[in-house]
Amino acid sequence: MHAAALTVRTPRGFRELARAGGASADGATVDLRYHGECVGRLTVGAAGLDEDDRAVLELLAARLAPVIRDAGLCEGLRAGRERVVAGREDERRRLRRELHDGLGPVLATIRLNVETAGSLLPPEARVPRQMLDAARVGAEHGLREVRRLADGLRPPDVDEHGLPEALRRLAARFSGAHVSADVPDTVPSLSAACEAAVYRVAEEALTQAVRHAGASTAELRMVAGAEEVVVEVTDDGTGTAAVRGVEELAEEVGGRVEVRGLVVRVVLPVRVGC
């Protein structure tokens, strides 16, 4: 036997779970069936399999099928979660735009009109002036709340300045350490979920490095490709063990985290929930 591969059936098609050896043009493929449903495939790269070999493969497939079926269910749950996250971020971006560009300017106009009306009142008109002052204060409070809600939906710098500039501004906000950002000036079109995940992952990783690992220097690096975005944070702190928050943010959109010494490397899909 030269090679073997194990695949699981997911809502997006078959996905390889494990492989031993290189690719082989010849060999045998056995469907893994659980209660009559194909849940995966076992491919063995070996020529000239006889009936006994086939029987062994069928026996192995029967034992593997329940395990692969559970793996397929996990894949389905993960895919469903990614679709929910993608829909949530798309809706958050839409709501933030409406609050920022719609309701916010309306409240700002009301405040300006109230201030203008107050300036036209004679000095002896105390009661109307008090009413207009109360209306102005209410409009200012409403405007602050709209801005707070809008900024809480998504990282405001991402929508206002674009992801590259938002990451540079993020690095510049950390005090007490030298944090540099190596990011391209432009990136491909990213989904709303990917943009938010890149920013939040970078923010969490830098926070862990500077404020919890005691790093005096840190570097944020981002590389965006056609299918994946890679975010790396390198620091000179005491370690990178506290990365659970980064892992949770990455897993939410189908990404993965790799820790290599003092480097936290996060790989995120460009399209989330597709």
Phi, psi and chi 1 to 4 in degrees:
 res  aa     phi    psi   chi1   chi2   chi3   chi4
   1 MET       -  122.4 -175.5  171.7   66.2      -
   2 HIS   -92.1  -32.0  -54.0  -65.8      -      -
   3 ALA  -158.8  160.5      -      -      -      -
   4 ALA  -149.8  144.8      -      -      -      -
   5 ALA  -139.6  142.7      -      -      -      -
   6 LEU  -122.5  123.8 -172.1   61.6      -      -
   7 THR  -120.9  152.9   58.3      -      -      -
   8 VAL  -119.8  144.3   59.6      -      -      -
   9 ARG   -86.2  125.7 -172.1  174.8 -174.8  177.0
  10 THR  -123.9  170.5   73.6      -      -      -
  11 PRO   -58.7  -19.3  -26.7   35.1      -      -
  12 ARG   -99.5    7.4  -58.0  174.7 -175.5  174.7
  13 GLY   112.2 -168.5      -      -      -      -
  14 PHE   -80.9  136.2  -73.4   91.8      -      -
  15 ARG  -128.2  134.3 -174.7  178.7   72.9   84.4
  16 GLU   -72.9  128.1 -173.5  172.2  -80.9      -
  17 LEU   -94.7  -40.2  -74.8  179.3      -      -
  18 ALA  -153.8  153.1      -      -      -      -
  19 ARG  -148.0  140.8  172.0  176.5  -70.9  -85.7
  20 ALA  -126.3  127.1      -      -      -      -
  21 GLY    84.6  177.6      -      -      -      -
  22 GLY   -88.8  179.7      -      -      -      -
  23 ALA   -68.7  147.3      -      -      -      -
  24 SER  -134.2  134.4  177.4      -      -      -
  25 ALA   -76.2  -31.6      -      -      -      -
  26 ASP  -108.3  168.4   53.6    3.1      -      -
  27 GLY   138.9 -160.3      -      -      -      -
  28 ALA  -137.1  145.3      -      -      -      -
  29 THR  -122.5  130.8  -62.4      -      -      -
  30 VAL  -119.3  127.9  179.3      -      -      -
  31 ASP   -71.3  137.4  -72.8  -17.5      -      -
  32 LEU   -94.8  113.0  -53.3  179.3      -      -
  33 ARG  -114.0  133.7  -64.7 -169.2  172.8  -84.0
  34 TYR  -123.0  112.4 -175.6   82.2      -      -
  35 HIS    53.4   42.6  -67.5  -53.9      -      -
  36 GLY    84.6   -7.9      -      -      -      -
  37 GLU   -99.5  134.4  178.1 -172.7    1.9      -
  38 CYS   -75.0  114.9  179.1      -      -      -
  39 VAL  -108.1   -7.0  -64.3      -      -      -
  40 GLY   179.0 -174.9      -      -      -      -
  41 ARG  -142.8  143.4  -70.8  171.7 -180.0  163.6
  42 LEU  -114.9  119.5  173.5   63.1      -      -
  43 THR  -114.1  128.0  -58.4      -      -      -
  44 VAL  -118.0  123.8  175.8      -      -      -
  45 GLY   -90.6   86.1      -      -      -      -
  46 ALA  -151.3  134.3      -      -      -      -
  47 ALA   -90.0  152.5      -      -      -      -
  48 GLY    70.3   39.8      -      -      -      -
  49 LEU   -71.4  133.2  -64.2  178.8      -      -
  50 ASP   -96.2 -173.4   56.5   23.9      -      -
  51 GLU   -64.9  -37.6  -68.4 -175.4    3.1      -
  52 ASP   -64.6  -41.0  -69.5  -22.0      -      -
  53 ASP   -62.2  -42.0  -65.3  -31.3      -      -
  54 ARG   -61.4  -41.1  -77.0  -82.3 -175.8  178.4
  55 ALA   -63.7  -39.9      -      -      -      -
  56 VAL   -64.0  -41.8  171.5      -      -      -
  57 LEU   -63.0  -42.1  -75.3  179.1      -      -
  58 GLU   -63.0  -40.1  -66.2  -71.3   -9.5      -
  59 LEU   -65.0  -43.1  179.1   60.5      -      -
  60 LEU   -64.5  -39.3 -178.3   59.2      -      -
  61 ALA   -62.6  -39.6      -      -      -      -
  62 ALA   -63.6  -35.7      -      -      -      -
  63 ARG   -75.5  -33.3  -61.3  -65.3 -179.7   88.6
  64 LEU   -77.6  -28.3  -75.5  173.8      -      -
  65 ALA   -54.2  -47.5      -      -      -      -
  66 PRO   -62.0  -36.8  -22.7   34.8      -      -
  67 VAL   -67.9  -44.4  178.4      -      -      -
  68 ILE   -67.3  -33.3  -61.1  -56.0      -      -
  69 ARG   -62.2  -43.3 -178.4 -108.4 -172.4 -177.1
  70 ASP   -63.0  -39.0  -69.7  -16.7      -      -
  71 ALA   -62.8  -38.1      -      -      -      -
  72 GLY   -65.1  -38.7      -      -      -      -
  73 LEU   -63.0  -41.0  -68.8  176.2      -      -
  74 CYS   -63.0  -40.3  -69.2      -      -      -
  75 GLU   -62.7  -40.4  -74.4  -72.2  -34.0      -
  76 GLY   -64.0  -41.7      -      -      -      -
  77 LEU   -64.4  -41.1  -71.2  173.9      -      -
  78 ARG   -64.7  -42.6 -170.9 -178.1   71.7  172.2
  79 ALA   -63.4  -39.3      -      -      -      -
  80 GLY   -64.8  -40.1      -      -      -      -
  81 ARG   -64.2  -40.5 -179.3  179.0   63.8  176.8
  82 GLU   -63.5  -38.4  -69.0  173.5   14.9      -
  83 ARG   -65.3  -39.0  -72.9 -167.1  -65.5  -88.7
  84 VAL   -63.6  -44.4  169.4      -      -      -
  85 VAL   -63.4  -42.6  170.3      -      -      -
  86 ALA   -62.1  -44.8      -      -      -      -
  87 GLY   -63.8  -39.0      -      -      -      -
  88 ARG   -62.6  -45.3  180.0 -167.2   69.2 -168.7
  89 GLU   -69.7  -36.1  -69.1  -58.8  -32.2      -
  90 ASP   -61.8  -43.0  -74.8  -20.1      -      -
  91 GLU   -68.8  -38.6 -173.3   65.7   12.6      -
  92 ARG   -63.4  -39.6  -76.8 -176.9  171.1 -175.5
  93 ARG   -64.4  -41.2 -178.9  162.0   60.6 -180.0
  94 ARG   -64.6  -46.0 -175.9 -171.6   66.1   80.8
  95 LEU   -64.0  -40.2  -73.6  174.2      -      -
  96 ARG   -63.1  -40.1 -173.0 -177.1 -172.8  -78.3
  97 ARG   -63.9  -41.2 -173.7  179.3  -61.0  116.1
  98 GLU   -67.9  -40.7  -70.2 -174.2   -1.3      -
  99 LEU   -66.7  -43.9  -71.2  172.2      -      -
 100 HIS   -71.2  -41.6 -173.3  -89.5      -      -
 101 ASP   -98.6  -13.6  -60.8  -23.0      -      -
 102 GLY  -109.9  -74.9      -      -      -      -
 103 LEU   -66.6  -37.5 -175.2   56.1      -      -
 104 GLY   -58.0  -53.7      -      -      -      -
 105 PRO   -61.2  -33.3  -26.8   35.7      -      -
 106 VAL   -62.6  -46.2  169.4      -      -      -
 107 LEU   -66.3  -36.7  -70.5  173.9      -      -
 108 ALA   -64.5  -37.2      -      -      -      -
 109 THR   -67.5  -41.1  -60.0      -      -      -
 110 ILE   -61.1  -44.7  -68.9  174.8      -      -
 111 ARG   -60.4  -43.4 -178.5 -172.5   62.9 -178.9
 112 LEU   -64.1  -42.0  179.1   61.7      -      -
 113 ASN   -64.6  -39.5  -69.8  -20.8      -      -
 114 VAL   -65.0  -43.1  168.8      -      -      -
 115 GLU   -63.2  -40.0  -70.0  175.8  -12.0      -
 116 THR   -65.0  -42.2  -58.3      -      -      -
 117 ALA   -63.1  -39.2      -      -      -      -
 118 GLY   -64.6  -35.8      -      -      -      -
 119 SER   -70.0  -18.7   65.7      -      -      -
 120 LEU   -89.8   -9.8  -62.3  176.2      -      -
 121 LEU   -76.2  146.3  -70.8  175.1      -      -
 122 PRO   -70.9  158.2   24.7  -33.8      -      -
 123 PRO   -58.6  -31.0  -23.7   34.0      -      -
 124 GLU   -79.4   -6.8   62.2  -87.7   12.9      -
 125 ALA   -85.1   72.3      -      -      -      -
 126 ARG   -71.5  -46.5  -63.4  179.3  179.2  177.2
 127 VAL   -63.8  -50.3  174.3      -      -      -
 128 PRO   -58.7  -35.8  -26.0   36.8      -      -
 129 ARG   -66.2  -39.5 -173.4  179.5  -60.2  -81.5
 130 GLN   -63.5  -39.7  -70.0  174.6   -8.0      -
 131 MET   -65.2  -40.8  -64.0  175.6   64.7      -
 132 LEU   -68.6  -36.9  -72.5  175.2      -      -
 133 ASP   -62.3  -40.7  -73.6  -17.4      -      -
 134 ALA   -64.8  -40.2      -      -      -      -
 135 ALA   -65.8  -38.6      -      -      -      -
 136 ARG   -64.0  -43.9  176.7 -177.2   54.9   78.6
 137 VAL   -62.8  -40.8  170.7      -      -      -
 138 GLY   -63.7  -40.6      -      -      -      -
 139 ALA   -66.2  -40.0      -      -      -      -
 140 GLU   -64.6  -41.2  -70.2  176.3  -12.3      -
 141 HIS   -64.1  -43.8  175.5   72.6      -      -
 142 GLY   -61.8  -38.1      -      -      -      -
 143 LEU   -66.1  -41.6 -173.9   58.4      -      -
 144 ARG   -63.9  -39.8  -72.9 -165.7  -60.7  -90.2
 145 GLU   -66.2  -40.4  -75.8  -62.6  -63.1      -
 146 VAL   -62.2  -43.8  166.1      -      -      -
 147 ARG   -64.5  -39.1  -71.0  171.6  176.7  167.3
 148 ARG   -64.5  -44.5 -177.9 -177.1   64.4   82.3
 149 LEU   -64.7  -42.7  -69.9  172.2      -      -
 150 ALA   -63.5  -43.1      -      -      -      -
 151 ASP   -71.0  -24.4  -69.0  -13.1      -      -
 152 GLY   -78.4  -18.6      -      -      -      -
 153 LEU   -73.5  -43.0  -70.3  171.0      -      -
 154 ARG  -147.4  158.5  -81.4  173.8   55.7   82.1
 155 PRO   -57.7  115.1  -23.4   33.3      -      -
 156 PRO   -61.8  -36.2   18.9  -30.8      -      -
 157 ASP   -64.0  -30.3  -77.5  -14.7      -      -
 158 VAL   -64.4  -45.5  173.1      -      -      -
 159 ASP   -76.0  -30.9  -71.3  -21.7      -      -
 160 GLU   -88.2  -30.4  -66.3  173.2    9.6      -
 161 HIS  -124.5   -6.3  -54.9  -71.9      -      -
 162 GLY    89.8  157.1      -      -      -      -
 163 LEU   -62.4  -46.9 -177.5   59.2      -      -
 164 PRO   -57.7  -48.3  -26.5   36.9      -      -
 165 GLU   -66.9  -35.2  179.5   61.3   22.1      -
 166 ALA   -61.7  -39.8      -      -      -      -
 167 LEU   -68.1  -37.7  -67.4  176.4      -      -
 168 ARG   -64.3  -42.5  -65.1 -172.1 -173.3   97.9
 169 ARG   -65.6  -36.8  -71.0  171.5  177.3 -114.7
 170 LEU   -60.9  -47.4  171.0   66.0      -      -
 171 ALA   -61.8  -37.0      -      -      -      -
 172 ALA   -71.5  -18.6      -      -      -      -
 173 ARG   -79.1  -15.5  -78.5 -154.7  -65.0  -91.6
 174 PHE   -81.0  121.1  -76.2   88.0      -      -
 175 SER  -101.7  156.3   58.4      -      -      -
 176 GLY    85.5   -0.7      -      -      -      -
 177 ALA  -153.1  152.8      -      -      -      -
 178 HIS   -90.0  110.6  175.5   69.1      -      -
 179 VAL  -116.3  120.2  179.9      -      -      -
 180 SER  -108.7  156.3   59.9      -      -      -
 181 ALA  -127.5  118.8      -      -      -      -
 182 ASP  -107.4   90.4  180.0    9.1      -      -
 183 VAL  -130.8  149.7  -62.0      -      -      -
 184 PRO   -70.7  157.9   25.5  -33.9      -      -
 185 ASP   -70.4  -30.9  -67.0  -30.1      -      -
 186 THR  -133.0  152.7   59.5      -      -      -
 187 VAL  -132.4  157.5  -64.3      -      -      -
 188 PRO   -62.6  168.2  -17.9   29.7      -      -
 189 SER   -64.2  120.4  177.4      -      -      -
 190 LEU  -111.8  150.3  -54.5  177.5      -      -
 191 SER   -67.9  159.3   63.6      -      -      -
 192 ALA   -60.3  -38.4      -      -      -      -
 193 ALA   -66.8  -38.9      -      -      -      -
 194 CYS   -67.4  -44.6 -179.5      -      -      -
 195 GLU   -56.6  -49.4  -76.5 -175.8  -25.3      -
 196 ALA   -63.9  -40.1      -      -      -      -
 197 ALA   -65.5  -42.6      -      -      -      -
 198 VAL   -59.0  -47.5  168.0      -      -      -
 199 TYR   -65.2  -45.9 -174.6   89.1      -      -
 200 ARG   -68.7  -36.3  -70.0  165.7 -177.9  157.2
 201 VAL   -63.4  -46.1  159.5      -      -      -
 202 ALA   -61.5  -43.1      -      -      -      -
 203 GLU   -63.0  -44.9 -176.5  177.9   39.8      -
 204 GLU   -66.7  -44.5  176.7   65.6   17.1      -
 205 ALA   -64.1  -42.0      -      -      -      -
 206 LEU   -67.9  -37.7  -73.1  174.1      -      -
 207 THR   -61.9  -44.5  -61.0      -      -      -
 208 GLN   -62.0  -40.3  -69.9  -66.4  -28.5      -
 209 ALA   -69.3  -47.8      -      -      -      -
 210 VAL   -82.0  -46.1  174.9      -      -      -
 211 ARG   -92.1  -22.7  -61.8  179.8 -177.7  172.4
 212 HIS  -114.6  -32.9  -59.7  -66.7      -      -
 213 ALA   -94.6   -2.5      -      -      -      -
 214 GLY    68.7   30.8      -      -      -      -
 215 ALA   -71.3  140.1      -      -      -      -
 216 SER   -95.5  -23.0   59.3      -      -      -
 217 THR  -136.1  147.0   61.4      -      -      -
 218 ALA  -152.1  148.8      -      -      -      -
 219 GLU  -126.7  130.6 -179.6 -173.9   25.5      -
 220 LEU  -104.2  126.5  167.1   64.1      -      -
 221 ARG  -129.8  137.2 -178.9  171.5  177.6  -93.8
 222 MET  -134.2  135.6 -177.5 -167.1   72.0      -
 223 VAL  -129.7  125.4  177.3      -      -      -
 224 ALA  -111.4  124.2      -      -      -      -
 225 GLY  -110.9 -169.6      -      -      -      -
 226 ALA   -72.6  -30.8      -      -      -      -
 227 GLU  -113.7  -28.7  -60.0  -65.8  -27.6      -
 228 GLU  -136.7  155.0  -65.1  179.4  -29.5      -
 229 VAL  -118.8  129.5  177.8      -      -      -
 230 VAL  -108.9  127.1  178.4      -      -      -
 231 VAL  -118.2  126.7  179.6      -      -      -
 232 GLU  -125.9  137.2  -73.9 -173.9   -6.2      -
 233 VAL  -125.2  120.4  172.0      -      -      -
 234 THR  -115.3  134.0  -53.5      -      -      -
 235 ASP  -143.9  170.6   66.7   85.8      -      -
 236 ASP  -110.0   29.4   62.9   -8.3      -      -
 237 GLY   -78.0 -165.9      -      -      -      -
 238 THR   -82.9   -4.5   57.5      -      -      -
 239 GLY   152.5  170.2      -      -      -      -
 240 THR  -123.7   36.5   53.8      -      -      -
 241 ALA   -72.1  -33.0      -      -      -      -
 242 ALA   -85.0   72.3      -      -      -      -
 243 VAL  -116.0   13.6  -64.4      -      -      -
 244 ARG   -61.8  -38.6 -175.2   54.5 -165.0  159.2
 245 GLY   -62.9  -39.0      -      -      -      -
 246 VAL   -65.2  -42.7  176.0      -      -      -
 247 GLU   -61.8  -41.4  -69.3  173.9  -20.3      -
 248 GLU   -63.9  -42.3  -69.6  175.3   -8.7      -
 249 LEU   -64.5  -39.5  -69.3  168.8      -      -
 250 ALA   -71.3  -43.9      -      -      -      -
 251 GLU   -62.7  -29.7  -69.7  170.2   -1.3      -
 252 GLU   -61.3  -29.3 -166.5  175.4   46.9      -
 253 VAL  -113.1   14.3  -65.0      -      -      -
 254 GLY    83.2   22.3      -      -      -      -
 255 GLY   -94.3 -178.4      -      -      -      -
 256 ARG  -141.8  156.1   62.5 -175.7 -173.6  -85.3
 257 VAL  -123.2  135.2  179.0      -      -      -
 258 GLU  -125.6  132.0  -57.1  167.3    3.9      -
 259 VAL  -112.2  118.3  179.6      -      -      -
 260 ARG  -125.5   96.7  -57.3  172.6 -179.1  174.4
 261 GLY    64.1 -117.5      -      -      -      -
 262 LEU  -101.0   21.9  -63.9  176.7      -      -
 263 VAL  -117.2  126.0  179.9      -      -      -
 264 VAL  -104.4  118.2  175.9      -      -      -
 265 ARG  -115.6  123.8 -174.4  173.7 -172.2  -92.6
 266 VAL  -120.0  128.4 -174.5      -      -      -
 267 VAL  -113.0  123.0 -178.2      -      -      -
 268 LEU  -123.0  142.9  -55.7  169.7      -      -
 269 PRO   -74.9  143.0   28.0  -34.5      -      -
 270 VAL   -65.9  -42.7  168.2      -      -      -
 271 ARG  -105.2  123.2  -59.6  -63.8  169.8 -167.7
 272 VAL  -107.8  132.1  178.8      -      -      -
 273 GLY    79.1   13.0      -      -      -      -
 274 CYS   -92.2      -  -62.8      -      -      -
